[in-house]
């Protein structure tokens, strides 16, 4: 049998081998038209609505409330619905002032100049949830303690950290145990087992 480089040689497989399943392919509509349309709509919404942000700022951030001079935001009397000021090196923003349960003052800013205290309260709760997630992911799941230089190992470490955080959250939802207490129960059982059955003599 004579073959060329353009004609691969087909090796016969075992007679009882199952045929390879057909790969799932998207059609012209679901694979091309719909993703392209969604991308175009996303770009149009971004160009028309712009980028809206809401973030906490430091108390010494310089702002100009009355077109006179810049001063720290902590020196202003800010109402509950916020105050529109000019932030140095940025532009006009709306600032808010809150006090948490520990009595610590917090200052917030947004470029959405018509935001009221209800929207601020909802966004502040979302920010608190994100901060708690980042803190738990770093303190309990050690996502920043990767000692591997290769990219694949770093991705595996991040994946394992996120999976560990999800398991702690599942324990929190099912058994109503705080994630810090759940992590301590894991560490405590490991310490007890090591003391009872030491692997290495010290």
N, C-alpha and C positions, 0 to 999 in steps of 0.2 A: 504494500500500500504506500503510495507516494503522497506526502503532504507538503504543504508550503507553510511559510511563516504566518500567513493570514488565516490558515485553517487549523484550529487547535485539534489535537488528538483527543477524542472522547473515550475515556476508560469505562468499560461496562461495570456497573455496580452490582451488588448482590441482588439476587432475584426477589428477595422478600423485603427489600428496602422501600420505605414509604416515600412517595413523591414529595419533593420540596414544596411547601406551601407558597402560594403566590404572594408576593409582597404587596402591602397595602399602599396604593398610589392615589394621590389626590387628583381630582379632575381639573379641568380648566377653570371651573367656577370656584370650587373650594380651595384650589391650590394657587390660583393666580389672581382672579378678579377680586374675591373677598379680601385677602390680605392687602392688596394694593389699595382698595377702597378704604379700608380701615386706616391705613397709613396716611392717605390723603386727608381724611377727615380729622385725624389726630393733629396733623400739621396745621390745618385750617383753624381748629380750636385753639391751638397754642398761639398762633399769630393774632387771633382776635381777642382771646381772653388774657393772654400773657401768662407770666409765671407769678403765682401768688404764694407767698411764704409767710410763715408764722414761727417765731423763734424767741428764745429767751436772750436777753442782753444783760450786760453787766451794769452795775449801778453808776459807774463812772463814765458811761458812754455819753459823748458830747452831742447835745441836740440844741436846736434853736426854736423856741416856741413862739416868739413874738417878733421875729425879724430884727433882733437887736444884736445879740451875741450868743455864742455857744456856751452851754453850761451842762453840768452833769444831770442825767435824767433823774437821779435821786433827789435833786433840789426842787423838782417840780411838784405841784399839787395836781395829781391826776385823778379825774373823776372815774366812776365805775364804768362808764361807757367808753373810756379811753380819751386820748388827746392827740390831735394831729400836730406833729412837729416836723422840723427839717433836721434830718440826721446828717451829721458831718460826713462828707465824702460818699454820700449815697443819694439822698433826696428826701422827699416827704414820706413819712411813715406815721402809723398810729400806734401809740404806746399805751400799755396798761400796767397797772400796779396791783399786785396781790400779796397776801400774807398767808403762809402755809400754817399747818397745825402746830409747828414748832416755833412759830413767831418770827420766822425768817422772811424778809421781804424779797419779792421776786419782781422783775421787770421784764415785760414782753413787748415785742414789736412786730408789726406786719405792714406790708405794702398795700393791704386791702383797707382803704381809708374809710369805708363805711361799716366796718365790723363793729358789732355791739358786744355787750358783756356775755350774752348767751352763746354767741359763736366762739368767743374767747374761752368760755368755760368748757365747751365741747372739745375744742382743739387742745386746750391745756390737759384735759384728761387723756387724749390720745398721745400727747407728748410724754406724759407720765408713764403710760404703758410702754412706750418705746424705750424710755430710759430704764425702766425696770427690766425689760427684755435684754438690753445691752449689758446692764450690770450683772444679771444672773448668768448670761452667756460667758462673760469674762471671769467672774468670781467662782462660779460653781462648775462650769464646764470647761474652763481653761482654754478658751478658743485662741488666746494670744500666746500660749506657751508652746507653740510648735517649734521644734528644734530641727526640722527637716528643711533642706534647701531646695529639693526638687519640687517641681510644680505639682506632680501627681500626689506626692505625700502630703503637701499642704492642703490640697483639695480634700483628701481623705480625712485629714485631721479636722478641718472645718465641718465636714459632713458628720463625723462622729460627734463633735461638740453639739451641733444642732439636734441630732437624734437624741443625745443625752438630755438636752433641755426639754425636748418634747416629752420624753418619758417622765421627767420630773413634773411637768405640767399635767400629764395624765394622772399621776398620783395625787396631785393637788386637787384636780376636779373630782376624782372618784372617791378618795378617802378623806378629802378636806384637810390634808396635811400641807403646811407651807413647804415650798421647795427647799428652803434652807434646812428645815428640820429633816426632810427626806434625804438630802445629801448627807447630813450628819449621821443619820441612821446607817447609811451605807459605809461611811468611814468608820463609825464606831464598831460595827460588826467585823470589819476587816482588822481593826486594831485588836479586838478581843481574840479573834481567831489566831492572829500572829503571836499574841502573848501566851495563849494556851498551847498552840502547836507551832513553836518557832521553827522556821525553815533554816536559819543560820544561827549558830551560836555566837553570842557577843562576848 
